[in-house]
C-alpha cells in the first residue's frame, strides 16, 4: 500500500534525524511545540503530522519538507552558512523559528 510505505518512509527519516541530532523524543517535541507521545506515533507510522507540524520539523532539522517525506534524496539543507560562528548560527536558527506557524 503506497500510503503505508510513505508513512513508514517519513517515520524512518524522522527517527534517523532525531537520533543523528542526539535528541530524545521529548526534546524534539519541545523544540517543535509538540509532545513526546505524538513524536512516538509519528516514528511508529501510526499518525502523520499536519502541514504546520511538518514545516516545524523541517525547520528544526534545517532540511526540505520533500526530503522529510521521502520525495527527494537531497536533504536541501537550509543552513549553508558554514562561515558563521556557532553563536551566529544559533541566532539565525532562532530567527527562522520566529516565522513557524503553529
C-alpha positions as CSV (number, residue, x, y, z in Angstrom):
1,X,0.0,0.0,0.0
2,X,1.5,3.3,-1.1
3,X,0.1,5.3,1.9
4,X,1.7,2.9,4.3
5,X,5.0,3.0,2.6
6,X,5.0,6.8,2.6
7,X,4.2,6.9,6.3
8,X,6.9,4.4,7.0
9,X,9.4,6.4,5.0
10,X,8.6,9.6,7.0
11,X,8.7,7.6,10.2
12,X,12.2,6.2,9.4
13,X,13.5,9.6,8.3
14,X,12.2,11.4,11.4
15,X,13.7,8.8,13.7
16,X,17.0,8.8,11.9
17,X,17.2,12.6,12.0
18,X,16.3,12.7,15.7
19,X,18.9,10.1,16.7
20,X,21.6,11.7,14.5
21,X,20.9,15.0,16.2
22,X,21.1,13.3,19.7
23,X,17.6,14.3,20.7
24,X,15.1,12.4,22.7
25,X,11.5,12.3,21.6
26,X,10.7,14.7,24.5
27,X,13.5,17.1,23.4
28,X,12.3,17.2,19.8
29,X,8.7,17.6,20.9
30,X,9.6,20.7,23.0
31,X,11.6,22.2,20.1
32,X,8.7,22.0,17.7
33,X,5.8,22.6,20.1
34,X,4.5,19.1,20.2
35,X,4.6,16.3,22.8
36,X,6.6,13.0,23.2
37,X,3.5,10.8,22.5
38,X,2.9,12.4,19.2
39,X,6.6,12.1,18.2
40,X,6.4,8.4,19.1
41,X,3.2,7.9,17.0
42,X,4.9,9.6,14.0
43,X,8.0,7.5,14.4
44,X,5.9,4.3,14.5
45,X,3.9,5.3,11.5
46,X,0.6,5.4,13.5
47,X,-0.2,9.0,12.5
48,X,1.4,11.7,10.3
49,X,2.0,15.3,11.1
50,X,-0.1,18.1,9.6
51,X,1.5,20.6,7.3
52,X,2.4,23.1,10.0
53,X,4.0,20.3,12.1
54,X,5.9,19.1,9.0
55,X,7.2,22.6,8.4
56,X,8.3,22.8,12.1
57,X,10.2,19.5,11.9
58,X,11.9,20.5,8.6
59,X,12.9,23.9,10.1
60,X,14.2,22.3,13.2
61,X,16.5,20.0,11.3
62,X,17.1,22.6,8.6
63,X,16.0,20.3,5.7
64,X,13.4,20.4,3.0
65,X,9.9,19.0,3.6
66,X,10.4,17.0,0.4
67,X,13.4,15.2,2.0
68,X,11.4,14.7,5.2
69,X,8.6,12.9,3.4
70,X,10.8,10.9,1.2
71,X,10.1,12.8,-2.1
72,X,13.8,13.8,-2.5
73,X,17.1,12.2,-1.8
74,X,18.6,15.8,-1.4
75,X,18.1,17.0,2.1
76,X,18.1,20.5,0.9
77,X,20.0,21.7,3.9
78,X,18.9,25.2,4.6
79,X,21.9,26.2,6.8
80,X,24.7,26.7,4.3
81,X,26.3,29.4,6.4
82,X,29.4,27.4,7.3
83,X,31.4,30.6,7.8
84,X,29.2,31.7,10.7
85,X,30.3,31.4,14.3
86,X,28.3,28.9,16.4
87,X,26.5,31.8,18.2
88,X,25.6,33.4,14.9
89,X,24.1,30.1,13.7
90,X,22.1,29.9,16.9
91,X,20.7,33.4,16.4
92,X,19.9,32.6,12.8
93,X,18.1,29.4,13.8
94,X,16.1,31.2,16.5
95,X,15.2,33.9,13.9
96,X,13.9,31.3,11.5
97,X,11.8,29.7,14.2
98,X,10.0,33.0,14.8
99,X,8.2,32.5,11.5
100,X,7.0,29.0,12.1
101,X,3.2,28.9,12.3
102,X,1.9,26.6,15.0
